[in-house]
Amino acid sequence: MIGGWIADTLLSKGLSVTTVRKIMQSIGFLGPAFFLTHLSHVKAPALAVLCMACNQGSDAFSVWPLLQSPRHWAPICCQLSLSLSYTKSNIASLVIPSYEYNLFVKVISQNMK
């Protein structure tokens, strides 16, 4: 929500859509890199959780331009393109954990023998 508010504020001040996207993408990619780099130097568990939360929060800044893009490059079929991309991500989120679970169970059962 904060990323969207910042982006809308920048757009209302007259910055171009391309410039705002570049700023948001930079925050979204450099923020997690910063927090994950500092995570290795943190000793307290609470600070580690704070670094991981800030990592996820700054990663969300890169989502805004990605979700807005179909409206600009494919306004006629925007709903279809977003539906397909969401379907793809949902299928991956269903298939990958079950695959990892089965792989984990195999490894554990082989090590138990």
Buried (B, 14 or more C-beta within 10 A) or exposed (E): EEBBEBBEEBEEEEBEBEEBBEBBBEBBBEBBEBBBEBBEEBEEEEEBEBBBEBBEBBBBBBBBBEEBBBEEEEEEEBEEBBEEEEEEEEEEEEEEEEEEEEEEEEEEEEEEE
